[in-house]
Amino acid sequence: KDNKSVIDNPTDSVRYHELNMLMLMEIQEHEQKINDLQKDNDLMKASLCKLGELQWC
């Protein structure tokens, strides 16, 4: 490479405004998945409790 700064080449620069939005969208998607899994877990615990598995009650 020559002595040019990497930032001089626009293809090598980071578009932080786009990165932040993508990260926010991914975090929101993961939060939704976590919430869905927690609901499923709660339903399974309730079902186990009804079947007499008292450690889940």
DRENMIVEX-914610 format. One record per residue (C-alpha): x, y, z. Coordinates in Angstrom, 1 decimal, decimal comma, padded with zeros to 4 digits, always signed. Each point is the difference from the previous one (the first is absolute). Layout:
REM residues N
- x_y_z
- X_Y_Z $
...
This chain:
REM residues 57
- x_y_z
- +000,0_+000,0_+000,0 $
- +001,0_+003,5_-000,5 $
- +000,2_+002,6_+002,8 $
- -003,7_+001,1_-000,5 $
- -002,2_-000,2_+003,1 $
- -002,5_-002,8_-000,1 $
- -002,7_+002,5_+000,6 $
- +000,9_+001,7_-003,3 $
- -001,6_-002,9_-001,7 $
- -003,8_+000,2_+000,4 $
- -000,4_-003,7_-000,5 $
- +002,0_-000,7_+003,1 $
- -001,8_+002,4_+002,3 $
- -002,6_-001,0_+002,5 $
- -003,5_+001,4_-000,3 $
- -000,7_+000,3_+003,7 $
- -003,5_+001,4_-000,4 $
- -001,0_-003,1_-002,0 $
- +001,8_-002,3_+002,4 $
- -001,8_+001,5_+003,0 $
- -003,4_-000,6_-001,6 $
- +000,9_-003,5_-001,0 $
- +001,2_-000,8_+003,5 $
- -003,2_+001,5_+001,5 $
- -002,2_-002,1_-002,2 $
- +001,9_-003,1_+000,8 $
- -000,2_+000,7_+003,8 $
- -003,7_+000,6_-000,3 $
- -000,4_-003,3_-001,9 $
- +002,0_-001,9_+002,7 $
- -002,1_+001,6_+002,7 $
- -003,2_-001,2_-001,7 $
- +001,4_-003,5_-000,3 $
- +001,0_+000,0_+003,7 $
- -003,5_+001,2_+001,0 $
- -001,6_-002,7_-002,2 $
- +002,3_-002,7_+001,5 $
- -000,8_+001,2_+003,5 $
- -003,8_-000,3_-000,7 $
- +000,6_-003,5_-001,4 $
- +002,0_-000,9_+003,1 $
- -002,7_+001,3_+002,3 $
- -002,6_-002,1_-001,8 $
- +002,1_-003,1_+000,2 $
- +000,6_+000,5_+003,7 $
- -003,7_+000,4_+000,6 $
- -000,7_-003,2_-002,0 $
- +002,6_-001,9_+002,0 $
- -001,5_+001,3_+003,3 $
- -003,5_-001,3_-001,1 $
- +001,6_-003,4_-000,7 $
- +001,2_-000,1_+003,6 $
- +003,6_+001,0_-000,5 $
- +000,0_+002,2_+003,1 $
- +003,5_+001,4_-000,4 $
- -001,4_+002,1_-002,9 $
- -002,9_+001,4_+002,0 $
